[in-house]
Amino acid sequence: MTLDELIIQCKKQDATAQGELYKQYNRILFAICLRYSPNYSEAEDNLQDAFITIFKKIEQYNAKGSFEGWMKRVTVNTVLQKYRKQRTFEIVDEGQIEDEAEVEIESEEIPLDFLLKIVQELPDRYRLVFSMYVMDGYQHKEIAEMLGISDGTSKSNLARARMILKNKIEDYNANKL
């Protein structure tokens, strides 16, 4: 079955087509959920919520742009909506924020599972902003709008996330020797 046929059948709420769509895209969307979730178990829950939303809103997909891109956007929005309700963002005086500086990390062989683990260990507010900015390419203005925070708070949370990650990577490298 082609992707277009699969989408048509999913719009008709065909369970077989929905299962096939899940089978084809669950790994891609799970990777997104892992980036935004504090742990594996919550990422699994978020993936299920995302697919429920995708199946409910599949009628809204109008074949403009890639279907995979649309599903990724739905997944990010579904996960963010859950965390937005928790309102775990700091209010920061934008005047106190320094221009964001890139955190330099000496690139040694750092296992991907370690990197994922330390990103997941970030406080929710830092993890969400870090994932949106660094991994998904959103700008601070977009992040601020999506999370209901100011641009300055977004910048501050990103800077703090980077510092935490830098310190954990430095500790990892020091202990590796």
N, C-alpha and C positions, 0 to 999 in steps of 0.2 A: 504494500500500500504506500503510495507517495505521501509526502508531507501534506500536500493540499487535500488529498482524500482523507487523511487522518484528521485534519482540522475540521473538515466538513462533518465527519462522523462524530467528532467530539462535540460539535455544536448541536448535534442531535442527541447528545447525552448517551452515546453508545459506550457501554462499559468496556467492551473489548478494545475499542479505539483509545479510550482513556488509559487503559492499562498499557497499551503499546506506547502511547505518548510518554507515560511515566517511565517506562523501561528505557526509552531512548534518551530522555533528558534528566533523569533523576541525579546522575552523577555531576553534571554541569551545575545544576541548581543547588545541589547539596554543598558543593564547594563554596558557593556564595553564602549559603546559610552558615557554614562553618566560620567564615570570616566575620560574620556579624553576631555570632552567638558565643556565649561564655563557655560552652562545653558541647561535647558531642551529642549528648542526649537532647539538649535544647535545640541544637541544630536539626536533629531528626524531627522534632516537633514542628519547628519552623518550616521544614521542607513539606511536611504534610499540610500545614496551613496554607503554604504557597500554592500547592497543587489544588487544594480545594478552591482557592481564590481563582486560579487559572481556569478551572473547569466552570466556575460560576460566571466568569467574565469573558470567556472565550468568544462570545457573540460580539464583543466590542473590538476584537481584532479584525481590522479591515484590509489586511494584506498590503498595507503600506509599510515598508521596512521589513526587517527580518523577523520571523516568528520567534526565533530564539532570543533575539534582543528584546522583544515584547515580553516574553516569559521572564527574562532576567529582571526587567524593570518591575514587573508584577511581584516577583520574589523579593526584591529589595524593598519595595514599598510595603509589602505584607509584613516583613520582619521589622521594618522601622516603625510601622504603626503599633506593633506590640510594645516596643521599647519606648516609643513616644508617650504612651499612656503612663509609663512609670516615672516620667519627668525627672530623670536623674542627671540633669545638666546643671552645671554651675553657672551662676550669673557672674560675669566678669566685667570689670570696668575696662572698656576698650582702650582707654588712655594708658593703661598699664601694660599693654601688650607690645612686646618688641616685635620688630619685623621677623617673620619666621625664618629661621636659619636652617639650612639643611644640616642634618646630623650626619657626620661622617663616621662610617663604620668600616674598619678594615675588613675587607672581604676575605675571609678564610672559609674553609669548608664548614658551613653551619647546616646541620640537617634540617630539611624542610619541616619535619614533624616538630622539631624544637621551635622553629619560627612560628608555626601555627599555634603551638601551645602557648607561647608568650604573648601572642596577639590576643588569644582567647582569655588570657589572665588579666588583660587590661580592664579597668573599670568600664562599665557599659558606655558611659559618655565618651571616653577616649577611644574605645574600640570602634564604635560606630563612626565617629568622625575620621579616624585613621583609615578605616576600610573604605569609606566613601571617597576620601580625598586621594589616598595613595593607590589603592587597588582598583577603584572604579572610575577614577578621573573626574569626580565632581569638583566644582569650584566652591569656595567658601560661601558665596552668596546662595548657591543652590542647596548646599548642606543646611545652611541657616533656615531657608524656607521650608525644607523637608522636615527638619527636626523642631521647628518653632523656636529657634534660638537666634542670637545675634551673630553677625559675621565675626565679631571679636571673640565671642565664646567659642566659635568653631576654630578659629586660629589658635586660641589658647589651648583648647583641648587637644588639637593636633600637636602642638609643641610639647605639651606634657606627655602625650603618648609616645612621641619620638624619644624623649629623654628617658622614659621608663624602659623602652625597648633597647635603647643604646646601653643603658646600665646593665640590663640582663644579658645582653650579648657580650659585653665586656667581661662580666662575671663568668659567663660560659667559657669564653676564650682563656681567661686566667686559670680557671679550674681544669681546663683541658691540658694545660702544659704540664 
